């Protein structure tokens, strides 16, 4: 029997994690910080300096910003947030941007009033924004989480500050484990999770359908459906990929994120929704499945960290595959096998920044996770201590996280160097 503490904590985790975001979360985080900094400054800034960690640079450089008419890059995200953002909307900060704001942003950037610098930081998600105007200087610093402001200053006076290493007040993620997640998904009162899960279904399927007609990116969903048989796995891959491609391509529809990532929110949910609908499962079974998938995705991600060289589509797709096994009434052992089969196959996909090709990585990861499910349902699984697989599923997940968070740090630096191509920052 799951304890009251675990039950309430898991509810809190779902409500904390499954929030709406418009566009890729890194440029949106910059826009949020810029809107807050301009609010502190009290006027339109005459000059902006944005100092950003390498992973922020990597994840903002190539992705299109929503409500921007196709703009990309750090300067665009920061200036648009400063000129047209509403910090009260947090990760939907750009929802009220006007055509005039976009025009003014282009002009501001053309006049070279926003300088971007690389920030040497031990945190992958870290940036400092400095704005000047009317003889005043304001500064906002965000670290570790997309909306986690750790410092606000105006004219050298500290308005707000907390330690760089200060714990972000979040639910107790340490209570997550596979057995408890399954027990919670089996027993949770549907009314306790229905609102947050139905919002995820509505938002993420809406953007999947929006991206399906091919007007974003290269139209990967149509290519997938035209190249493979018309079956459930093809639909799962195509719709998950189309949602990502629309999001990376500047679509203005919001996405419900998981672990701070829209692509991970899409990957952990859309394949599960498609599978359940193809099989004619009840609404309750789908909701329980998405509860399982989202919590399992968060469980894996806490070991990897927010940003790294490890592609988050892998862990999110792994969760979706395990959830399909769960919804097919697979045993706990078969669910474990689905996770292990996925992580034995594709743990090495790198993250080389946010862009439309993330959609292809999602399709590949979903395919691998579905294969892992099929293997598990036939009781075919890879044994412990082959490769990175460990004796228990918790040890395997922890080791994969260590590889992504610590082992791939140098990979992350090399990726950034290649992407920047010798420039200090782009």
N, C-alpha and C positions, 0 to 999 in steps of 0.2 A: 504494500500500500504506500503510495507516494505521500510524503509528509506535507503538511500545510505550508511549511516554509519553502520547500521545493516548488510546490504548486504555484504559490504567489510569485516566487522569483521568476519562474518560467513565463508567467503572464507578463511580468514587468519587462523581461527580455524581449518578448514579441512586440510590446508597445514601444519600447525604446528603439529597437532595431528597424522595424517596418514603418519607416516614415517616407513621405513623398519628397522627391528631389526632381528638379527640372534640369535636364542635361547632365553631363558628366560632373561628378561631385567635386573634383578638384578645381576647375574653373569657377564653379558655382561657389565653392568655399572662398576663393579669392574675391569674387563679387560681393559675397556677404561681408567679408572683412573690410572691403573698400567702402561699402555702404555705411558700415558702423563707424569707420574712421572719418568719413566725410561728415557724419552726424556729430561726431565729437569736435571736429574742426569748426563746424558751424557755417561753412560757406563752400562754394565750388572751389576746389583746390587749383592753384596756379602751377603746382609742380607735385609730382608723385614719384616716389621711389619704392619699388617692390623688390624685396630680397627674399628669394625662394629656395627651398631645399631642392636637391636634385630630383627627387621623385615628383615634386610638384611641377618642376620644369618638364619632366618626362610625360606626365599625364595631361598637361595643358597644351603642349606645343602643337599638336596636330588635330585636336578634336574641335568640332564646331560648337559655338556657344549658342544656346537657344535665345530667341528674341533679339538676335543680332544681325540678321540678314546675312549669315554665313561667315561672320568674323571668327578668327582663331587666335590663340596666343595669350600669353600672360597679360600683356599691356591692354589688350581688348577687354579681357575679363575684368581687370581692375578698374579701368576707366569707365566701362559701362556700368559696373556696380556703383561707382562713385557718382556718376551723373544721373542714373536712372533706377538704381536699386532701392529696395525697401528692406532694411535689415530685420524688421519685425516678421517678415515672411521666411527668414532663415534660408533653407535650401531651395525655396521657391522665390528667392530674392529678386529675380528679374521678371517676375510675372506681370509687372505693371509698366515695363519699359515702353516708351513711345518712339515713333519714327524720328521725332526731334532729338530724343536721347541718342539714338543710333547715329544720326547725322553729326551731332556734337561730339560723339565718341570718335568717329573717323577723323574729324577735324583736330581734335585734341592729340590724337596719336600722330597725325601728319605733322603737327607742330613740334613733335618730339618732346612733349612735356612729361611723359612717363618713362622713367628709366628702370630697367630690369637688371638685377644683379643676382649672382648665385650665392646662396647662403650656406656656409659650411656648418652643418648641424648633425648631431647624432640622431635626430628624429627624422624619419622619412617624410612625415607630413608636418611641415614647419614653414611659416613665412612671417615676415614683418613688413607692414605697410606704413610709409611715412608720407604725410601730406602737408603742404604749406599753402597758406592763403590768408590775406588780410592781416599780415604780420604775425600770424599764429602758426604753430606746428603741432600736429597731432600724430599719434602713432598707435597702431593696433597690432598685436602679435597673437597668432593662432598656432596651436601645436597639438599633435597627437590625434585630434578629432576635428572633423570639418567645421564645427561651430564652437570649438573649445577656445575661447579667448582667454589667454593667460596674462595679458597685460594691456592696459590702456593708459596713455599719457597725453597730456596737453601742456605745451610750453614747459616741458621738463618736470611737470608735477604729475606724480602717479595718481591716477584716478582709481585704478583697479589693478591688482597684481596677485598672482598665486605662483607657487614654485614651479619651475620648469618640469620637475618630476612629480608634481602634485597629482594625486590619483583623481581621475575623472569620476565623478559620482555616478556610477552605473550600477546595474543589478549585479548580483554575485555570480559571475560567469563560472567560477570554480565549481559550482553545483551541477554543471552540465556533464552528463555522461550518457553513453548510448542507451543503457538499460532504462535509466530514468526518463530520457526523452521519449522512448517508446511507450513506457507506462503512462506518461503524461498525455501523449497523443491518443492513446487508447481510452483514457478516462476523463479528459478535460470536459467540463460542461460547455457545450457548443456556444451557448450565449456569452460565455466569458471571452471567446476568441472570434466570434462570428464577424464582428464589425471590422476588426483589423485585417482579417484574412480576406473577407469579401472585397475590401478596398484594394488589396493587392491583386486579386483576380481581375477586378474592373480596370484598374489602371494599367497593369502590365499586359493584359490581353488587348486593350485598346491601342497601345503603341505597337504591339505586334502586328495588328491588322493594318495600322497606319503605314508601317514599313513594308508591308507585303507587296504593294503594287510597284515597287522598284524605283520610286522617285528619290530615294536616299542612297548614297553610296553607289555600289555597282549592281544593286538588285540581287543580292545573294539568295534570297528566298526563292525567287523564280528559277534561278539556276539550279538550286537544290531540287525543287519539285519537278523540273524538267529532266533532271539527270538520274533520278532514282525512282524506284517503284512507288506507286501511290499507296503508301501504308502508314501505320502509326508513327514509326520512328522517323520517316521522312517529314511528316507534319511536325513532329516535336522539334526536329533540327531546324526546319525552315522557319517556324514561327518564333522560336527563341532567337535565331539569327536575325530575323527581320526586326524584332524589337530592339536589339542592340544596334543594328545598322541605322535605324531611325534615330535612336538616342545619340549615337556618335555623330550623326549627320546633321544635328541641329534641330531636330523635331522639338516642338514646344510643349508636347504632352508630358506630364510628369510620370515618373516611375516610382514604384515602391522599392526602396533599397533594402539590401541585407548586408550587414557588416560595413556600412558606409558606402557601398558600391551599388550603383544601378544595374550594372551588368551581372553582378552576383545575385541581386534580387530577381532579375529576369531569369537567369539560368536555374535558380533554385525553385522557381515557380512555374514558368510557362510550360516546360516539358511535362510537369506533373499535371497541370490543368488539361493539356491536350490529351494526355494518356487517359485521364479519368473520363473525359468527355467521349473519347473514342470507344471506351469500354462501357459507357452508359452507367457509370458509378453514381451513387446518390450524392447530393450536396454535402451531407454529413461526412461521407467517406472522403470526399475531396478536401473538405476543411481539415479533417484530422490528418490527411496526408500532407497538406501544406504546413500545418503546425510541426509535424515531424521534420519535413525538409528544411524549413527555416531554422529550427533550433539546431539541427545537425550541421547546417552550413555555418552557423555562428560558432558552434563547438569547434569545428576544424579551424576556423579563421582566427580564433583567439591565440593559437600557437604560431600562426604565420605572421600576424601583425597587419596593420592597416594597409601599408604600401610596401612592396618589395619587388624583386625580380621574378617572383613566383606568380604565374597567372591565376587569378582568383576564379576563373571559369572552371578550373579543374576541381577545386574543392566544392564549388556550388553544384557542378554537374554530378559529382560524386554523391552529393546529398540527394539530388533528384533521382539518380539511379537507385539508391538505397530505398528511397520513398516508393518507387514503383514496386520494388520487392515487398515492401511493407504493405502496400495497397493490394498486392496479389496474395495477401495472407501468408507471406513467407515467414519462416521462423526467424528468431533472433540470430541464429547461426547463419542463415542465408543472407540476412541483412548485413551481418559482419563480412561475409564473403563478397558481397557486392561492393562494399567500401574497399576491401583489400584488393579485389580484382581491378578496380579502377585505379587505385594508387600504385599498383604494381605496373600499370600500363603507361600512364601519362603524367607522372609527377614532374616531368622536365620541361613543360611548356613555359617559355619565358614571357614576362610582361615587358614589352618594349613601348609602353605608353598607350594612352587612350586614343583610339582612332577607329575608322570603320572596319578595319580588318579584325578587330576584336570579335566581330560577328562570326567570322570563319573559325576562330578558336573556340567559340561557344559551340558551334555546330559539331566540331571535331570532338570536343569534350563530352557533349551529350551522346554522341555516337558510341564513344568508349564506355560511358557509364551504362548505356542500354545493353551493350555487349556484356558488361560485367554482371548486370542483372540476369541476363539469359544464362550465363555460365552458372551463376549461383543457384538458379532455380533447377538446374540439372546436377546440383551438388558438385560442381567443378570449381575448384578454387585453388589459388596458389598457397603454398604452405609457409608457415613462419620461418624466419631466418633465411629466406631466399631474397637476395637484394636488400631492400630497406624494410621489408615486412618484419614485424616483431611478434612476440608471443601473444600479445593482447591487442585489441583494436585501439585502446587508449594509448598504448605505447607506439603503435604505428602512426596514429594521428599526430602524436607529440613529435616523433622523429621527422615526419614530413614537414611539420611546422618549423623545426630547427633548421632543416635544409633551406626552407624558404626565407626564414628570418635572418639566420646567421650565415649559413653556408653560401648563400647566393649574394652576399654583400658586394664582393668583388665583381661578380657578374653584373650587378646593378650599376656599378660605377662604369664598367666597360660599355654597357648599353647606352648610358647617358653620354659618354664621350663620343660614341659613334653617332648618336642622334644629333648632338650639337655640332659635330663635324668641325671641331676646332674653334667654334665661336664660344665666347664666354657664356652667353645665354641667348635664347631665342624666344 
